[in-house]
Each structure stands twice: as structure tokens, then as C-alpha cells.
């Protein structure tokens, strides 16, 4: 059966894997959870000139990587492994790959967080299949890959905001989200986006930001030990600016009639990665709509504490949801 592949840019394995067992989520154990280190397996294959058959166990993932991410074809196409070697032999890319291997020798903390968060999520959504969780390197391509079988993160995009190569290709506001501490949230956000797709009018700001707010609220419950600003992908200073200017943000949206009016370009200004959010002062961070959606959903959950994750996701009358949230900036 052909797999559906969902690839997300978020700013948005097994003899070499680091595993943990007995990690608890909502009182249930997750047995033998591990992150499959495809990144390390492929690096050893490339650097030690190992035979092609050592990657046989990763054929399913390599078909996705080759066919949908780095565009060198599938493993059953003639010359695939030669093209794979050629792709990663580029000196800058191989240097990036070495940095990734040096950075992530120990991923126990990451493994624990993903184990807990994923287990808690699947407890609430039992009809969603548990994926094989992997780590890979893509050469600064898509961050998260989700198929019917696999959830994988491109670890070469999380080497730290000050990683020298990033400065050549990414702006400051993008590099802010390219740090190791963003890996667990992005694993979970990518998986949620793939399995809980948006339902609503994608050109209406209210619909879009409340959907994003739902995901961040659920994320806050899956990773409860994180700081509140991390769920929106902000620094503490950015979160504080939004909190201090909450009335101003809300007033700007209402006075400009941006909340309900269908206009994709306007809506996108509140949700996209950017140095700041259009319509607001340059001191504002980007993605204010995501932050605001998270505030409204948090208010809704305080008013309706018995609402489960699945019920929350299925609430798509966004105007009614806003009303019932009793949100007051």
C-alpha cells in the first residue's frame, strides 16, 4: 500500500538508538521506546564506505527521503545509492552532518520527552497509530516527516541559533527556532498537524489562529515541564511583549476587521514567521496570531475544564468557541 507522506517545515534507528523503557504517560508505561538513529546509520554508511545492504532496514524511510525530500528517487531506482552518496558528499553538507553527529551523541532527555508526550497524545487519540520515531539529516530541508508509519525529525536544523552555517542561510527570527530544545515540541507538533488537520476556512483569521491555539494548548499538556513561552515558540521577552500588549493586539484585529473577514494574505500576516507581525509595532514578534490563539484556547479550557483533547479538536464552530472562551484581553 502506498504511504501518504506529510512533510512539515516547523519554525516549524536500531543498533545506534538511545532508548528508554518504563517512561510513564498518564499512568501507563511506554515499553522500549526509542528514537531510531537513521542519521547515525547513514553517516556510518557514508563515512566508512559500508555496503549498500546495511541500509536495508531503512528502505521505507529512504524512499521518502529520496523521493520527497532530497529528490534523488526511490531505493529501487537504478543508481539510487550512488546518488545518495553523491548528495551527501558535498563538503559543506558533510561538515553539517559531522556537526550533527557531534551535537547529538546523547539524546536521552529528548527521548524521554518525546516518549512522554507521544504516549500522552496517543492515550487521548487511541485510533491514531503509534509511529516509528526516527532522527535523520536532510541537508537543511524539511524539518519533520510524517507517514503512515514514520515520524522523523531532521536534526541538522537544530544545532543552535549561533551555528555558523545557519547565519548564511537564515534570518535571526528563523534561527531562534533552530535550537536543540525545540526538537521535542517540533516532533509533537508535526505529528499533530499530520493527524489532526485543520478544518475551517483557511482565509479566516479566527479559524486559523484557534486551530493553531488548540495545537499549542495540547502541546502544553504533553510537555508540562516547559516554560509557557516555549509552546508558542517564543523567547521569554517576546511572550512578555505580547502579554503586555494583549489589549493592543486584540484592538488592532477588531478595528481593522481582520478577525472574521476572509482574506488569506491578511490572515497570513498574523501567522507566518517574520521579524515582526504586520499591523503591529516593529517591537512585536512574528506569529502573534498563534500566540493569541493559544491564549483564547487556554481561556476556553479554564471555562470548560472537562473538555478532552479529542472534543476540543472537533470544535470547529470557531465563533461559538470564542464566545464560550469568555476571552478578555
N, C-alpha and C positions, 0 to 999 in steps of 0.2 A: 504494500500500500504506500502510495506516495505521501510523504510527510508535508504538512503545511509548515512553512518557515516564517517566523515573525522576528524581525530584526529591529532593534531599537538603539537609537543614539541617545544616551542619557547624560545630561549635564545638570542633562542624562546629556578517572585517571588512575592498573592502578597501583602499580608497584611503587610509584613515587608519590602516592597520595598521602595526605595527612588526615587521619580520621579521628573520630571521637565516638564513643558509644555511651549510652545512658544519659544523653542530654535530654532534659525534660521540657516539654512544651504542653502547657495546660494540664499538667499532671501525667502525661503519657510519655513514655520513653521513645526515642528515635533510635532504633538499633543500627549500629555500624554505619553511621552517617559519615560520608567522606566527600571531599571535593576532588574530582578526578583531574589529575595534573597532566592534561594533554599538552600544556605548554612545555613541561619538562620532558615529556616523552619525545615530542617533536624536536626540541632543542638537542637532546642527545642523539637523535637520528641524524640531524644536520651536522652537528659538530664532530661526531665520532664516525661519520660515514657508514652508519649501520645499514643493513639490507632493508629493502622495502617492506618485507613481511613483518618487521617489528611493529609497524603501524596498523596491522590488520585489524586489531581490536577497535581501532578508532575510525574505521571506514565510514560509518554513518555520519560522524561529525565532520570528517574530511570532505565528504560530499557536499555538506552545507557550506563549509568554509571555502572550498574551491569553487562551488557553483554560484554562491550567493554573496560572498564577501570579498574575496580577492580575485574572483573571475578567472580561474585557470581550468575550469571544467571539473568533472567528476573523476573519481578514482578509477573507473572502468574505461576512461577515455585514453587513447594512445598517448604516451608521453607525460602522463599526469605527474609522476614522481619527479621527473626531470624538471618540469615546470615549477613544481613545489620547491625544489632545491634552488632553482634559479631565482625565484621570487624572494626567498629569504637570504640569498647570498649577497644581496645589495649591502655594501658596507655600513651605511647609516642604519639600515633596518637591523642588521645583525648586532650592531652596537646597542641598539634599543633593546633587542632580545636579551643580550647579556645583562643589561641593567635590570631588566625584569626578573631574570633568574636570581640575581644577587639580592634584589629587594625582597623577594618572596620565598625565602628559604624556609621560613616558619609561618604557617598560616593557621595555627591553632585557634587564635582568637577569632579570626574570620570564620573558620569552620564552625565554631561554637555559636556565633551569632546567626549564621545562615541556618544552621540546624534548628535552633530555637524558633526563629522567625518563620521558616518554611513549615515546620511542624505545626505551629500555632495557626498558620493560614490554612493548611490542609485539614485541620480539625474543624474549622468553620466552613470549609468548602469540600466536603468529602467526595463529591463527584469529580473533582479535578485530580488527575493522575499525578503521582509523585514523579518528578523528573530525575534523570541522572544529572547531577550538578557538576559542572566542569569549569576549568580555567584554561584560557588559550591566549595566544598572541596573534594579532591580525595586522600589525603594521599601522596602528592608529586609525583603523577603520571602525566599524560599528562596535558599540560598547557591549551590548547584550544580545545574545542569540537565543531564541526560544523556538523549539519544535515540539512535536507531539511527544518526544522522548527526552529532549535535552534542554537544560538551562545552562548557558555558559557565558562567562564574562571575559572580555578582552583586557587582561591585566596590564598590558603595556600602556593603557590610558590612565593609570592610577599610580604613577611614580612620584607624584608630588608637584605642587604648583610651581616650584622653582627648578624643576628638571630642565637642564639647558636646552634640549631639543624642542621642548614644548614652546619655549619662547619664540622660536622661529615660525611656528605654525598656528599658535593660538593666542587669543587676546586674554587679558587678565581675568575678565569675568568668566571665561571658559576654563582657564586653568584652576580657578578656585574650586571647581568640582572634579579635578583630576588628582585627587589625593587618596591614599590607601584607606582612610576612614570612610570614604564614600562607597566602598565596594559592597558591603553588606546591604545598605539601602538600595543600591542600584540592581543587585541581584533580585531583590524582592519586588522593587518597582517594575522591573522589566517583566517578571513573571506575572505580576498582577495585571499589567497593561495587556499582556497577551491573552490572559484567561478571563479578564473582566473588561471587555472592550467598551468603549464609550457608546452610550445610547442617548440620543438627543439631537438637538440642532447644533451642528458644529460651527455655525457662524454666529451663534448667540452667546455672549459673554457669560451670562448667568449659568447656562447649561454646562459650558466647558469648565468654568472655574469650580463649580460644585462637584463635577466628576473628579477633577484633579484634587480637590479638597478631600473627597472620600478616600482616595488612594493614600493621601498623606496621613489622614486620621488613622486608617488601618495600619499603615506603616508605624505610626507612633505606638500602637498596641503590640505590634510584632517585635519592635525593638525598644522596649520600655526604658532601658537604661541610658538612652541617648538624650542629649540636650534638646530642648524644644525647637531651637532654630535649625537643627540638623534635618528635621523632617521636610522642611521647605528647601533644603539645600543652601541655606544662608549662613553667613557668619553671624556672630552674636550682635555685632554692630548693625548689620543690615536688618536683622529681625527687630532690634530695638528701634531703628528708624521707622519701620512700618508700624510698630506698636504706638510710637509717639505721634504718628501722623495718620492714625487709623480713620479719624473723622474726615480728614482732608481727602484721603483716598476715596472714601465712600461718597463724599460730596461731589468730587470730580466726576465719578462714574455716573451718578444720578443726574447732575446738572447737564452733562453732555449727552444724556440719554443713551448711554453705552450698554446699560445692563440688559435690556430686553430687545434692543434693535438688532436685527440680523445684519451683520457686516463683518465678513471674515477678516478683512485687513485690520479693522479696528480691534476686534477681539484678540487677534494675534499679538497686537502690541502689548497687551497685558500678560501674555503667557510665554512669550518667547525669551530665549536667552539674549540678553542685551546689556550694555553698560548701565542703562537705567530704563525705567518704564516711561514710554511716551505719555504725554498729557500730565506728567508729574515732574517735580523738580529734578535737576540732574543729580541731586544727592540721593534720589531713590534708587533702590536696586532694580534689576530686571525681574520679570516673573511675579510681579506683585499680585496678579490675578490668582496664582497658585497659593500664595500666602493667604490672601483674603478668603479663598475657598476653604482653606484649612480652618480658618477662624470660624466661618459660618457653620461648617460641619461639626466642629468642636462644640459650638453653642447648641446645635441641634441635639447632639448626643447627651449634653447635660440636661436638656429638657426632656429627652426621651431615652433614659439610660438602659431600658430593656431592649433596645433595638440591636439585633445581631448584625454581623458584617453582611451576611447574605441579604437580609432585609434592607439594609442601608443601600447596598449596591442596586437593588431593584427599585428604589425610589427614583423615578425619572420625571415626576411632576415637579420640576425644579422651582417653580414659583410657590407651590404649596410647601415644599421643603424649606425654602427661605422664610416663609411666613411662620411655619411651625418651629423654626430655629429660635425665633424671638431675638435675632441678632441685633445688637445695638452698639455701634462703634463708640 
